[in-house]
Amino acid sequence: MPWMRSWFGGTPQAEVQEAMLELAVLTLLAAERWDEVARDRLGRALARPPFAGPTWAEVEAVASRLADEAPLFTEARDRVEAKLRAHAHAEAAIALAARLVGDQAADADFLLADVAERLEVELPDARPPLPGFERARFDDPGDPDDLPFETALGLAESGERRLLMHKLVATRHVLARLGAWARVAELGRRLPHEGLVLRADAVLESDRGRHLCRFLAPGEALHATERRVLPSLVASLRPDERWLLAHGQPLSPVDETFLATLPEDTTEIIEL
């Protein structure tokens, strides 16, 4: 895989990571769970050690290649077994794959049990699901509620409230970066576009122009609809406007791949 060679130079560590990724993806495919929840869990796992380097486009390429080996994944299982046996990371790889699907996937269990038996390790009894990425309802273009930011914050329960409170903290940080003349023009601006309503978490004005800001807390991701519509929204901005995204870590690999496609002259991506 190119990203393994470029980041790790074809080392044993690279082979271990490739095998772990391959086992994780084929387990999800065997469980027929290549959905947003599963991709979020996998993306969150890939954003942390021991993984480093793969873009989501490369992960999708792995999934596409493995899908051609369904439903038995015989050759994939042989590859994974050989690499993990050579480098002694079988237990960690099996545990990662098991936690991606939980305990409700018989087909995946059969596949994992076979690989585990070959490698002489046991499937874990407890399989707490891996954490995925959160998304604020306030930013969902499909949310029927049309609430001002202050009202949404007052009504929010704990998870949503944490994401909304982060927007206030992020606003202060970005204001400081924009300079002494920066000010808040509005919080939670509605942005009607292509029959949907996106949100600018904050509209900030400075001597550099007008910034339509979107803030992602650590472990938060964009909505799929936002990714679909944002390119045309960004293309429609006035010359004095920019779309600014400020994010914490880990950033979703799906979002990272998407953000790299936005034009640099009208967008700004910063890490808080």
Salt bridges, closest charged atoms under 4 A:
GLU15 OE1 - HIS87 NE2 3.03
GLU18 OE1 - LYS83 NZ 3.48
GLU22 OE2 - ARG65 NH1 3.06
GLU22 OE2 - ARG79 NH2 2.74
GLU36 OE2 - ARG135 NH2 3.75
ASP40 OD2 - ARG135 NH1 2.61
GLU69 OE2 - ARG79 NH2 3.01
ASP78 OD1 - ARG118 NH1 2.67
GLU81 OE2 - ARG85 NH2 3.07
GLU81 OE1 - ARG118 NH1 2.87
ASP109 OD1 - ARG127 NH1 2.73
ASP114 OD2 - ARG77 NH1 3.00
ASP114 OD2 - ARG118 NH2 3.08
GLU134 OE1 - ARG162 NH2 2.22
ASP139 OD2 - LYS167 NZ 2.77
ASP139 OD2 - ARG214 NH1 3.29
ASP143 OD1 - ARG137 NE 3.09
ASP145 OD2 - ARG137 NH2 3.00
ASP146 OD1 - ARG190 NE 2.66
GLU186 OE1 - ARG189 NE 2.32
GLU194 OE2 - HIS193 NE2 3.75
ASP201 OD2 - LYS167 NZ 3.00
ASP201 OD2 - ARG214 NH1 3.33
GLU205 OE1 - ARG183 NH2 2.72
GLU220 OE2 - ARG214 NH1 3.83
GLU226 OE2 - ARG214 NE 2.82
ASP240 OD1 - ARG238 NE 3.15
GLU241 OE2 - ARG210 NH1 2.27
GLU241 OE2 - ARG238 NH1 3.41
ASP255 OD1 - ARG227 NH1 3.19
GLU268 OE1 - ARG208 NH2 2.93
GLU268 OE1 - ARG242 NE 3.85
